[in-house]
Amino acid sequence: MKRRFWNWSEPPVDDEATDPDVPDARVLHIDGVIAEETWFDDDITPALFAQELSAGSGDITVWINSPGGDVVAAAQIYNMLCAYPGRVTVRVDGLAASAASVIAMAGEQVIMSPVSMLMIHNPATLAMGDSDELGRAIEMLGSVKESIINAYQAKTGMSRAKLAKLMDAETWMDARAALELGFADLIDPPLTEGVKATEPVGVVFNRRALEQRILNHYQPDPTPALTEEPEPAGEPEPEPVVEPEAPPVPEPVPVADSCPTPSVVGLRASEAYLRLGARRLSIATSK
């Protein structure tokens, strides 16, 4: 069987609960990667989760500490928890990132530990094929993003455009920021009072924005163009002195058995041969 990322535990014993008609709250733990293998074509694992969920009654407390995983599995768990007849309370005790943050939105009340984190970002996949197949993968990712925004918007009431920007930037939120933005309803145990009004309410970390700042910081400034200073005007140069032409020298009489001087035609023919030889060499090298 595939590795389970969820398990059920016994609820804490409450001595004050004396009404036998009221069932005890159930406790569900979601830890680690959500579905190491996708639920896209898996009928067994989702049916097993649904069977265990409907095996009992009463309210449910869901503890989440997960970096995310399969968005199909997260969507199915989200729908099952939303359709559960009892009250669902989500507690983030470590990390609810990526697909795990979608499951967290199923809680009627989302409670975060003061040291917990919540992260939302765009869905990702691996694709291969021609341009048409890659185009269909891009369209699929866009549809998945819109479906994730549906869960975030139902919980926070935030606009779709703002949620899309938060996902584009891969936004990490501490407990106070998640509470401020509407992703959480309560911090437990509560933070100490006395926070000044001038202090920020929460911390929001955008990975892509930080990467862009780092690139802008280390990108060298363009070197300003150097302007050439004009040379100082000096004294005018003296006019050249024209010397009288020398009388023409008579041509020498050709002597027999002397070596002939290479003509211009002969030099050009030699240059043409060298260029042709270089061309032949390059062609032979390229073969």
NORJO-V117522 format. One line per field, one symbol per residue. phi: phi as a letter, one per 20 degrees, with the letter a starting at -180 (. if undefined). burial: b if it has 16 or more other C-alpha atoms within 10 Angstrom, else e. A space follows every 50 residues. Layout:
# NORJO-V117522
phi=???
burial=???
This chain:
# NORJO-V117522
phi=.fffdcbdcffffdfefdeffefffecdddcmfelgdfegdddeffffff fffefccnfcddecbbeoqffffffffgffffeffeedddcedbbcdlff ffffffffcdddffdeccccbffcbdcbqefffffffffffffffffffg ffffeemffffffffffgeledceffffffenfcdbdcfffffnfffeff fbddddfffffffffffefffffffeeffffffdffffffeeefffffef ffffdfmeffffeffffffffffffffffffffffff
burial=eeeeebeeeeeeeeeeeeeeeeebbbbbbbbbbbbeeebeeeeebeeebe eebeeebebbbbbbbbbbbbbbbbbbbbebbbebeebbbbbbbbbbbbbb bbbbbbbbbbbbbbebbbbbbbbeeeeeeeeeeeeebeeebeebbeebbe bbbebbeeeeeebbebbbbbbbbbbbbbbeebbbbbbeeeeeeeeeeeee beebbbeeeeeeeeeeeeeeeeeeeeeeeeeeeeeeeeeeeeeeeeeeee eeeeeeeeeeeeeeeeeeeeeeeeeeeeeeeeeeeee
